[in-house]
Amino acid sequence: MNSICICGGGGLGHVIAGYLSAKNKITVNVLTRRPTLWGRTLEVNTPDREILHGTLNKVSNHAATVISDADIVLLCLPGYSIREELIKIAPYVKTGTFVGCVFSSTGFFFEASKILDKDIPLWGFQRVPFISRVAEYGHRADLLGYKSSYNIAVERTTESDKAAFRKVIEWLFDRPTNLLNNYYEASFTNSNPILHPARLYSMFSDWSDGIYYDRNILFYEEWNDLSSELLIRMDHELFRLLEKLPVDPNYLQPILTYYESTDAGSLTRKISSIEGFKGIESPMIQTPEGWTPDFGSRYFQEDFPFGLKYIADQAKCEHVAMPIIDKVLAWGLDKCEQHA
């Protein structure tokens, strides 16, 4: 495989494009809405204080220019942009190109299987490979953290091709890469699609017009037991669904195990003390009267309709009752629709 197209100009798009082009293992194209703001070179600062310098092959807002010769396509986009991007690139994806997503919990496999031809293999990361941010749009980005290993799912190709593609991703991203059994194991996780809605509901479910806060609440550092209790209950419901699906029972750790906790109190202490979470504010807007929830933020507009909803929809197909998730989802979707 000789070329990859990165779709999206956010932090992950910048870092992955810069990282892969700097490693000189593969030709890198970028599909972005703002190509005129990009340079041909892309600088990436790493946690090891190394500065990587990548050279991009093509940067364009025309899919035909950057997609048609790609052997791999990787969408680095929020959930609400996935369907639109797939429709945009579909006419130009050549047979056999592996089309994937940097984070599969926002519905990529469900949408791609409906939009792309059946001879297009699909793949996706279970969790994002890097922690990243843009330093100077189109020119510099910060790689803030690596994962020790990656999990990917690959669908619509032979078992031997899946195994070969796993090796390609391992080689490109310089980390051990595990092949999941199927797209369910990449699509259903207890990270953002569960964690964010639980916290948002616990903070803002009692909010109504006319209620103002005196400051922006810290999303993780001020995490409380109410948030933990809700997260644990939603996690239990997710695992009841997984019992009905053809997944490895050990592919996902329960939330208490993952955070090395035993109950709501210890989970609160763990989440609120994680160094990488410090300083992260909640999705809120400051007004002359005070602070209010920002229901138009990505926390709401992605994690409810393009995260938690896929879990709830699958549960209905499998006849698994999810009263807590259904309640949280209904609240979140209502707020999203009101503030879209």
Salt bridges, closest charged atoms under 4 A:
ASP69 OD2 - LYS58 NZ 3.52
ASP71 OD1 - LYS94 NZ 3.00
GLU111 OE1 - ARG83 NH1 3.29
GLU111 OE1 - LYS114 NZ 3.61
GLU136 OE1 - ARG140 NE 3.31
ASP142 OD2 - ARG133 NE 3.08
GLU159 OE2 - LYS162 NZ 3.27
GLU170 OE2 - ARG166 NH1 3.04
ASP174 OD1 - LYS25 NZ 2.52
ASP214 OD1 - ARG215 NE 3.95
GLU222 OE1 - ARG215 NH2 2.73
GLU260 OE1 - LYS270 NZ 3.25
GLU275 OE1 - LYS278 NZ 3.36
GLU302 OE1 - ARG298 NE 3.16
ASP303 OD2 - HIS196 ND1 2.62
ASP313 OD2 - LYS309 NZ 2.86
ASP326 OD1 - LYS316 NZ 3.77
